[in-house]
Amino acid sequence: MKEKEITIEEAPFSWDDNFSELALEDFSMIQKDLPYGICQSVGMALAKLKMIENEEIKP
């Protein structure tokens, strides 16, 4: 089995940053290894975060 190489980048934190795109990309790399129920709840939470960041809904 071939192992994937993972790179972790450090960046200054800002509450104004949009994290949903990065989080969705990261999640797509690990979701195949998680049970369906966990994938569903994490995916929905990330979708909600994206909608909040895009001001489609209010928190």
N, C-alpha and C positions, 0 to 999 in steps of 0.2 A: 504494500500500500504506500503510495507516494504522499509524503507529508507536505502541507502547504506552509509557505513562509509568511508570517504575519509581521507587518511593520506598524509600530505604534508611534504616532507623531504627537509631540507636545506643542500646545499653543496656549497663549494667554486666554483666560476665561472672560467672557463678557455676556451679560444677560441679553444683550441685543443680538447675539449670534443666532442664526437659524441652525439648529442641530438636527432637524428632522431628516434632511437629505443624507447627511453623513450616517445617522443612525439607521436609516433604511438600507443604505449600502452595506453597513456592517452586519445588520440583521440578515440580509440576503445570503451572506457568506456562511452563517451558522444555522440557519433555520432547518436545513435538511437533517441535521443531527438532533433536532428537538422533537418531542411529541407534538401531535397535531394541536391539542388544546393549548399548550404553551405558545405555539406559533400563532394561533388565532388571537389570543389575548395580547401578546406583545405587538403583533401586527396592527391590531385595532388601536392600541395605545399610541403607536407611532403615527398612524393615520390621523388620529385626533390631534397629536402634537403638530403635524404638518398643517392641519386646518387652522389651528390656533395661530401659528406663525404667519400664515397667509391671511389672517384676519377674516376667515370665512365663518368662524364661530368665536364667541367670547368665552374665556375660561370661567 
